[in-house]
């Protein structure tokens, strides 16, 4: 049996921009993507802490060390600049692997940077 489990999460980042006229996706600072073991093109769930909205989209690399979190295209209707969001990725694995898997949890500061 295969199950879907939490792979990684970027917790409580601040939306820096919304671009309704972009094709779609979420642009994330490359440092955050790397820290969360995510990759460009990966499907993610975005949860808006401010209004409870949930959506699925895919990742686009943002400029490294920029703190950028931009919701693009239709997703821009579900968030506003300044909203706090959680970005979640999932993985499918066997029940046995899931029991021992440790997800990666990233907790950036208020400017979307990781404490060094």
C-alpha positions as CSV (number, residue, x, y, z in Angstrom):
1,X,0.0,0.0,0.0
2,X,1.2,3.5,-0.8
3,X,0.1,6.5,1.2
4,X,0.6,10.3,0.8
5,X,2.5,11.9,3.7
6,X,4.0,15.3,4.5
7,X,7.3,15.6,2.8
8,X,8.2,19.2,3.7
9,X,6.8,22.5,4.8
10,X,7.7,26.2,4.8
11,X,5.8,27.5,7.7
12,X,4.4,31.1,8.1
13,X,6.1,32.9,5.3
14,X,4.9,36.4,4.3
15,X,3.5,36.9,0.8
16,X,5.7,39.7,-0.8
17,X,3.8,40.1,-4.1
18,X,0.7,38.9,-6.0
19,X,0.9,38.9,-9.8
20,X,-2.6,38.2,-11.4
21,X,-1.3,38.6,-14.9
22,X,1.3,35.9,-14.7
23,X,0.6,32.4,-16.1
24,X,0.4,30.7,-12.7
25,X,2.4,29.2,-9.8
26,X,4.2,30.4,-6.7
27,X,7.6,32.0,-6.9
28,X,9.7,31.1,-3.8
29,X,13.2,32.4,-2.8
30,X,15.6,29.6,-3.9
31,X,17.1,29.4,-0.4
32,X,13.7,28.5,1.0
33,X,13.2,25.9,-1.7
34,X,16.5,24.3,-1.0
35,X,16.1,24.3,2.8
36,X,12.7,22.6,2.4
37,X,14.0,20.0,0.0
38,X,11.6,21.2,-2.7
39,X,12.3,21.7,-6.4
40,X,11.0,23.9,-9.2
41,X,8.0,22.4,-10.8
42,X,7.0,20.5,-7.7
43,X,3.3,20.5,-6.8
44,X,2.6,22.3,-3.5
45,X,-0.4,23.1,-1.4
46,X,-0.6,26.7,-0.2
47,X,-2.6,27.5,3.0
48,X,-3.5,31.1,3.7
49,X,-3.4,31.7,7.5
50,X,-5.2,35.0,7.1
51,X,-8.3,33.8,5.4
52,X,-8.3,30.0,5.4
53,X,-8.0,29.6,1.6
54,X,-6.2,26.5,0.3
55,X,-4.9,26.0,-3.2
56,X,-2.6,23.8,-5.2
57,X,0.0,25.1,-7.6
58,X,3.7,24.5,-8.6
59,X,7.0,26.1,-7.6
60,X,9.0,28.5,-9.7
61,X,12.5,29.5,-8.5
62,X,12.8,33.0,-7.1
63,X,15.9,35.0,-6.7
64,X,18.3,33.6,-4.0
65,X,18.4,35.6,-0.8
66,X,15.5,37.8,-1.9
67,X,12.8,36.6,0.6
68,X,10.4,36.5,-2.4
69,X,7.1,34.7,-2.0
70,X,4.9,35.7,-5.0
71,X,1.5,34.1,-5.8
72,X,1.0,34.2,-9.6
73,X,-2.0,33.9,-11.9
74,X,-5.4,32.8,-10.4
75,X,-3.7,32.1,-7.0
76,X,-3.2,35.8,-6.7
77,X,-6.9,36.1,-6.1
78,X,-6.7,34.0,-2.9
79,X,-4.0,35.9,-1.1
80,X,-2.9,39.5,-0.5
81,X,0.5,41.0,-0.1
82,X,1.4,40.6,3.6
83,X,-0.6,37.5,4.2
84,X,1.0,34.7,6.1
85,X,1.0,31.3,4.3
86,X,2.2,27.8,4.8
87,X,3.7,26.0,1.7
88,X,3.3,22.2,1.9
89,X,4.7,19.4,-0.2
90,X,3.7,15.7,0.0
91,X,5.3,12.4,-1.1
92,X,3.9,9.0,-1.8
93,X,5.6,6.1,-0.1
94,X,5.0,2.7,1.4
95,X,3.5,2.5,4.9
96,X,6.8,1.1,6.2
97,X,8.8,4.0,4.9
98,X,6.2,6.6,6.0
99,X,6.5,5.3,9.6
100,X,10.2,6.2,9.8
101,X,10.2,9.3,7.4
102,X,11.0,12.6,9.0
103,X,9.6,15.6,7.1
104,X,11.6,18.7,6.7
105,X,10.1,21.7,8.5
106,X,11.4,25.2,7.7
107,X,10.5,28.2,10.0
108,X,11.7,31.4,8.3
109,X,11.8,34.7,10.2
110,X,9.3,37.6,9.5
111,X,11.3,38.6,6.4
112,X,11.2,35.1,4.9
113,X,14.9,34.4,5.8
114,X,16.3,31.3,7.5
115,X,18.2,32.1,10.7
116,X,21.9,31.1,10.3
